[in-house]
Amino acid sequence: MDARMTTDPMIESPQTEPQASSELDVKPETPEETKPAKQVRMPDPKLDPNSPNVFEVRDLNLYYEKFHALKNVTIDIPKNHVTAFIGPSGCGKSTLLRCFNRMNDLIDGVRIDGSITMEGQDIHSKDLDVVNLRTEVGMVFQAPNPFPMSIFDNVAYGLRCQGIRDMKKLRVVVEDSLRKAALWEEAKDHLHRNALKLSGGQQQRLCIARAIALEPKVILMDEPTSALDPIATAHIEDLIEELKKLYTIIIVTHSMNQAARISDKTAFFLLGDLVEVGDTSEVFHVPRDKRTEDYISGKFG
Amino acid sequence: MNKRRKFADDVRTVVTWLSTSISVIVLAAIFVFVFSRGWNTLSWDVLMSDYHPENMLVEFSDGTPGHFERPADLDDADVFSEKYGFALRDEIDHRKQHLMVLTYIADDSPLRDAVFAGSGPRKGDKITVMEDMQIRRFDYMSEARGRKSPAGFMGNQKTADETIERIETDGSALIGMFYQSTGGGMRGSLVATLMLIGLTLVIALPIGIAAAVYLHELAPKNKFTSVIRSFIEMLSGVPSIVFGLMGMTMLFSVTALFGITTQSILLGALTLSVILFPVIIRQTEEALIVVPDGLRMASLSLGSSHTQMIFKVILPNALPGILTATLLSISRIIGESAALIYTMGVAINDHPEIGRSGTSLAVQIWTVMTGEQPNFELASAISIVILIMVLVLNLTVKGISSRLNRKWRT
């Protein structure tokens, strides 16, 4: 219950906002010191104090030109859990996801207030190399988008971008990544075939393997199964179950069933507001907010 | 439909038919005209021979007469010399002038054994006399006068018949002859055109592609960028002769850095590069637009830098479009003439060099048509070559772009 308090819109009202942000402005580089304060506010039973949150988002506001797409979002993403973002189209869940690896930088006219820290480091600070950030935060997109090159080259792409040319090492990483993405058995005999020849589900697993090859801390998934058939979707969901042992996963999904099946924590967004966040079972079974209940029970969305 | 509506409908349909047929007819007329005038002239020899005829004065080592059989496959119009074993034919060239062409030389004819008799370093060199040469004059030993006498155009004989009769009846031995190679070929211009294409692409492609990459991938999307883009597009509306003037005055100083003091193929290539920038930038940008954004996102999300994304993912995928840009550029180079008149010169050069002047095929048409005796046949033959080259290039472009379209459809 306390966990939800932090993100309850009533508490995250604009009146409390200045205090929260000023607190962070003073000590942006000291997560150890800010944590006790947070722990008072949200002692999450699932959270081991020794393994802190990967991301801590504080009072995040995002504007596309004039459009206010994210409104005072404050959320913690716990390590080695699956966090699902749900909500109707245009609610800002994908926008928030893209904040974590700063893909919004690519969109013209985006303005961001507030802070996102990754393990204590502000990801918008000038010292942070966005290229490094993106190697630590992998991303899988809605439509499978393998490069039109061989399966091997797809998986090795990220490493090669870092200047790794050693074929022995690349081979090891490619095999390891494909195994983790449950694609090795299907792909091992034609690693040098064009990746576009794979089926949609295989392509998506290849995209996951490609992201895993960089050993990221977090994998962002933007509706990874919405372009796939049910069988391929089931494959990907099984894979996510496996991957969460190794990685922190944030998944945006349209399907509430999917969120209920695979996620540990669920955040519900509506029109740019983070309405509710908490353990998945609680959000789905005893939602605190009327709007969450309406959405989950299918009254709108 | 009532009668009136039907009539109006028919009229509109007929108008579209007529309009289409006009363009088809014009195209067909061009082809018919060019092919009917040039097809007979066009041959491998014309493609591969020099434009300027070469004059040769040769002497025969052993000019004594023998006895030769007239070969059976010789045409009736060929006049055969039984004593010296060669055949001549009367022909009319494009200037309506009469000439004698050597059509046949027997294997052991005295003509086979000739040395260069003109002045200069080549004097005494062995010369292989080829068929198809235009004979101007024979020198022979006159029995009647007991001294060297000429026969042929330079003497009082005109036709092949008269010439051969004179040397056979009056002469005791052939001493030498003066002849010209046929000329009227386009090899020099062909080579110059190829050099021009190569040089221009080497200069224009990297710059054009890099500019397109900057404009589409790296430049901030603001007013300034779009102003630059519209300036570049405006370049394509500038008449090419204006580029020629600019090349003659401004780019000339660039070629002067290489020690080139005249109009040159390099200067032409520089000028054409400027003309081609808008074409290449435009086409490359189109190719970059086709590359799906998903690939850009994927590349960046895997921790590639912006330039790694461009060189590893975007450019390889834009390659078919860039190839299209290249082929379109080549057709533009082949077809360009106005800009080259000032920068490359109009004198046909049979041995083109990068630092020397020369003509492209299109400019050679201009040159052969501006003389006092316009050579319609050669101009048409060159036109055929140009048309075929452009046609092949266009078909290739079509093939590539249809492949390009298919690639992303899945």
Contacts between the chains, C-beta under 8 A, distances in Angstrom:
chain1	res1	chain2	res2	distance
A	101	B	301	6.1
A	103	B	297	6.6
A	103	B	300	7.0
A	103	B	301	6.5
A	106	B	296	7.7
A	106	B	297	7.5
A	106	B	300	6.9
A	108	B	221	5.5
A	131	B	303	5.3
A	131	B	304	7.5
A	131	B	305	5.7
A	132	B	303	7.2
A	134	B	300	6.5
A	134	B	301	5.7
A	134	B	302	7.0
A	134	B	303	4.4
A	135	B	302	7.5
A	135	B	303	3.5
A	138	B	301	6.8
A	138	B	302	7.4
A	139	B	297	7.7
A	139	B	301	3.9
A	141	B	294	6.2
A	141	B	297	6.2
A	141	B	298	6.7
A	141	B	301	7.7
A	143	B	294	6.1
A	145	B	292	7.1
A	145	B	294	3.6
A	145	B	295	6.0
A	145	B	297	7.1
A	145	B	298	4.7
A	146	B	298	7.8
A	147	B	295	6.2
A	147	B	298	6.8
A	147	B	299	7.5
A	147	B	313	5.8
A	148	B	317	6.3
A	148	B	407	7.6
A	149	B	316	7.9
A	157	B	299	7.4
A	157	B	302	5.7
A	157	B	304	7.5
A	157	B	312	7.3
A	158	B	302	3.9
A	158	B	303	5.5
A	158	B	304	7.3
A	160	B	312	7.8
A	161	B	299	8.0
A	161	B	302	6.7
A	161	B	303	6.1
A	161	B	304	4.2
A	161	B	305	7.2
A	161	B	308	5.0
A	161	B	312	7.2
A	162	B	303	7.0
A	196	B	410	6.9
A	207	B	298	7.1
A	210	B	298	7.7
A	210	B	302	6.3
A	211	B	301	7.4
A	211	B	302	6.9
A	214	B	302	6.6
A	214	B	303	6.1
